[in-house]
Amino acid sequence: MQRSEFEPGQYVRHPQKPEWGLGQVQTAIGERVTVMFEHAGKVLINTSVVALEPVWDL
């Protein structure tokens, strides 16, 4: 199993989809990260295509 730069429970934002709101990482395996967004639901993101932005200040 490949390590990911993201971890389950971590909060992120999609840089091209701010209307999706805050997202929480559900699973992260290599470049495949499943995120539950406030306004878009569960979305599978390929981090080699989309540079998710970590959110540290909640």
Secondary structure, 3 states (H helix, E strand, C coil): CCCCCCCCCCEEECCCCHHHCCEEEEEEECCEEEEEECCCEEEEEECCCCCCEECCCC
